[in-house]
Amino acid sequence: MIAAGLGASIHAFLTITLRVNQIISGLALTIFAGAAGLSSYLAGIWNLGKTPVVHQFLRLDLFGLADAPVVGPILFHQTLLTYFSWVLVIAASFYLFKTRMGLHLRAVGESPQTADSVGIPVVRYRYAHVIVGGSFAGIAGACFSLMIVPTWVDGMTAGQGWIALALVIFGFWRPDLMLVGAYLFGALSSLSLTLQARGFHISTAFLAALPYVMTIVVLVFASNASSRRHLGAPAALGKPYEREER
């Protein structure tokens, strides 16, 4: 989480202060941290060449309902990190739509010039929320090593962070709808294992690719400016702000 926050700080400096294109900055940081081998290098120093082993989060059996049909495994047999993520969704929704700071944040996203003219510190808001958002992305990355497998391997996320980007668009920039979308994408990801176990003869490669195919479709649809507006995207999305433009 701390490392992700530091990475987000670099991204914030590049895109907010230096006004670098956000997509270019994001891709550059992704390549630098992943493909360029920074994560592997740091892991090698920390673990002296050994495969790092971590303590896996245990799943809880809330109220003894873990074995209940259908909803039991989904609602009552999860880890603390999963329940914490649900709380974050509720907190983020409340913050965005029920608080003064959330109103200011949405104003910064819609029209930074107007927000600045009424005294809202646009640059400060952008910095703070980029760093906080990056830290939350770090929590998502930690789920792989703390919940799925008790180890860390370079590239273990297999590009699934891009699915998170599609989820924001799929959820119309609303945290509650993003949660629904996350379960939909998660269900698609687990289809290959589930159908195999039940004897269905469907290409596992095809099923494993479905979440990524959906991601590409969503991103292509959202690449058009008018489509983004229909999806509820902030008007100033991806646009650097220069105070002199007021």
N, C-alpha and C positions, 0 to 999 in steps of 0.2 A: 504493500500500500504506500509506504514511504517512497520507494523507488519509482512507483508510478506517478506519485505526486511530483517528484523531481523532474521526471520526463515531461509531465504536463507543464511544469514551470518553464522548461526550455521551449516547448511548443507555444506557450503564451507569449514569451518574449519575442519569438520569431514572428508570430502572426499579429500581435497587438502593437508592440513597440516598433518592430522593423517592418511591419505590414507585408510580410511574406504571404504568398498564397497558402491558404490553410490546407488544401489537398496536398500540395507539394511538401509542405512542412510535415504533415502527418505521414506521408509515404517515406520521406527521408528518415524520420525517427524510427519508423517500423523497420526499414532496411538496416539502419545502423544498429539497432538493438537486437534484431533477430538474424537476418541473413548475413550481416557483416560479422557476426560472431561475438558481439559484446557480452551477451548473456552467457554464452558458453565460456568465454574467457574469465568472467567474474566467478562463475560456478567452479571452474577449475582451480582458481586461486583459493576459494573458500573451502573446497572439499579435497584439495590436493590430488585431483585427478580421479577421485572415487565418485561413483554414482550417488548423489545425495539422497538420503532416506529421511522422510519426514513422518511425523505422527499424524495419522489420518483421523479426521473428525468422526466420532461415533454417531450413528443415527439413534435418535431418541424414540421411545415408545410412549407417546403422550396419552395419558389417561387410559392406557391399556387398549387403545383402539387401533393399533398398527395393523392388526389382522382383519379389520372390518373390510367388507367387500368394496372394491373400487376406490372409495375415498380414503380408506385406511392408509395405504402406502403413500398416497399423495399428500394428505394433510397431517397425518399423525406419526409418520415414520421418516422424519427428515433430520438434518443436522442443525445445530445452533446457527450456523452461518446462513442456512436457507431461511430460517425464521427471521434472522436479522435482516435479510434482503427484503422480506415482505414488509417489515417495519419501515425500512428505508423508502419503499414505494409509497406507503401511506404518508410518511413524513414529507417526502418530496412533493406529493400532490397538494398537501396542506400548505406547504411553503410557497409553492408557485401560485396557487389560486386563492389563498385565504390570508396572506400576510402582506404587509406594506412592502417589505423587501422583495417578495415575489412579484408584486405588481411592478416595482421598479425594474426588476430583471427582465420582465416581459416587455416593458417599455424600451429598454436598451436594445432588445432583440428586434423590435418593430421599427423604431426610429431613434437611433442614438443621438441625432442632432436635436430632436425635440426633447429627449430625456436630458441632454446636457443643458439645454436652454432653461430648464426648470430646476437645475441644481443637482441632478443625479450624477454622481461620479462614474461616468461610463467606463473609463479605463480600469478603475478599481473594481467595478462589478465584473468586468470581463476577465480580469486576472483571477479574481477569487473563485469564480465559478468554473473556469477552465481547470484550475488546479484541483478543486474539489471533485469535479467530474473525472479527472484523470486518476485521482486516488480511489474513487469508486470502481473504476476500470481495473485497478490493481486488485481489489477485493474479488472481482470476477475471475481474474487470472489465478488467484490463490485457490479458488474452488477446485481447479483441476488437480492440484497436488495435495490438497487437504481433504477432498471429498471423493474423488474418483479413483485415483491411484496414490499410494503412499510414497511417492517419489517425485523427482523433477527431472525432466528430459528436455533438452533444447528443442523448440518447435512443437511441443506437445499440444498446443492449442490448435494447431493445423489451420490457422487463419480464421478461426471462429469469431475473432473480434470484429471482423467485417460484418458478421451477422448482427452484432449489436447495433451497428450503424443502420442496417436495414430495419431493425426493430424500432428505432426512433421514428423513422418515416412511416413504417407500418402502423405504429401506435399514434399517429397524428400529433406527435410531440406531447403526448399525455402519459405520465408514468403509469396510471392504472391500465390503460390500453396496451402499453408496452409489456406489462406483466402477462396479459392474455396472449400477446404475440410470442412472448418468450416460451410459454408452455406449448404453443402451436409448433414453433420451430423445434423445441425439445422433443415433441412427439414424433416429428418427422425424423429427427436424428436417431431415435431409438427404434424406428420401424424395422431397420435391417435385422437387428438382433431379435426383436419380438416375432417377426414373421418367420424367420429361420427356425426359431424354437418351436413354432406351431406347424412346421412342415410345409410352408408355402415356398414354392420354387420360383423366386423372383431374384433378379440380379442384385446382389448386395451392393455392388458398386453404384448401380443406379439409385438405390434407396439412400445410400450414404451421400450421394451428390445432391439429393433433393433440396436440403436446406440452402446449399450454395446457389443452386439454380434459382430458388425463390429470392435469394439475396440479390442476384444479378438483375432479375426482373424488376424488383422494387427500386433498385438504384437507377436503372435505365428509365423507368417511369418518372422518377423524381428528378431526373437530370434536366427536364424541361421546366422553365420558370413558372409557367401558368399551372403546371401540375403541382409544383411545390406549394403554390398559394392555395389550391384546392385542398391540399393535404394539411393545411394549417401551419406551414413552415413560417418562421419569423421572416419579415420582409428584408431585414438586414443580414440574413444568414450568409456567412462566408465573406462578408464585405468588411474590409478594414475601415476604421473610423479615423478621420483627421479633423481635429477641432476647427481648423481654419475653414472647413466646408460649411459651417453653420450659416 
